[in-house]
Amino acid sequence: VIANDDSGNLSNSIVIQDESGGITIAIEKSYYYIEYKVGQRLYIKCKGLVLGDYSGLPQLGMPYLSNGVWSVGRIPEIYINDHFFKDSLPGTVPEPKIITSFNAISPMDKNTLVKLSNIYFSEQGVPFSDKYTTTSRQLNDRVGSSILVNARTSNYANFATNLTPSGIGSLVGVLSY
């Protein structure tokens, strides 16, 4: 497990990664970070689940029919133990891939832990999220490219009121879009 709902920013999803890449799993459960901690090794039984994408981001979940169209839905809490199997105690989190230019981001980096280096926020010294709504903040690299950080950072996140740092630095997180 490389991402869970511990911070309050990732709801109804858990992100896992191995040496082949990462994937988001859609689940219908709150406070699952208590059971599935970052660093927890999981085996996923995929029988009965479907693989698809959510806005281009690979995702695993239950088949969901809406308006005659099948898509990836959340795994109901009652079925999670039928699909998730923990391997002993939580271990170490994989080392993030270091990325020094946004142009170096590859499609294989989706749903994986990355460390963006030599970056800075366009708006410095402002809260990560506005008080009453989700918020996006722009991050820039030293060669002039930009991306959004936590596109739609939740105002419920435990870091929502923290101020974006000033200066050039690095940021570790799960790459998604």
Salt bridges, closest charged atoms under 4 A:
GLU28 OE1 - ARG74 NH1 2.92
GLU35 OE1 - LYS29 NZ 3.37
GLU77 OE2 - LYS29 NZ 3.69
ASP87 OD2 - ARG41 NE 3.42
ASP109 OD1 - LYS97 NZ 2.95
GLU123 OE1 - ARG137 NH1 3.16
ASP130 OD1 - ARG137 NH2 3.55
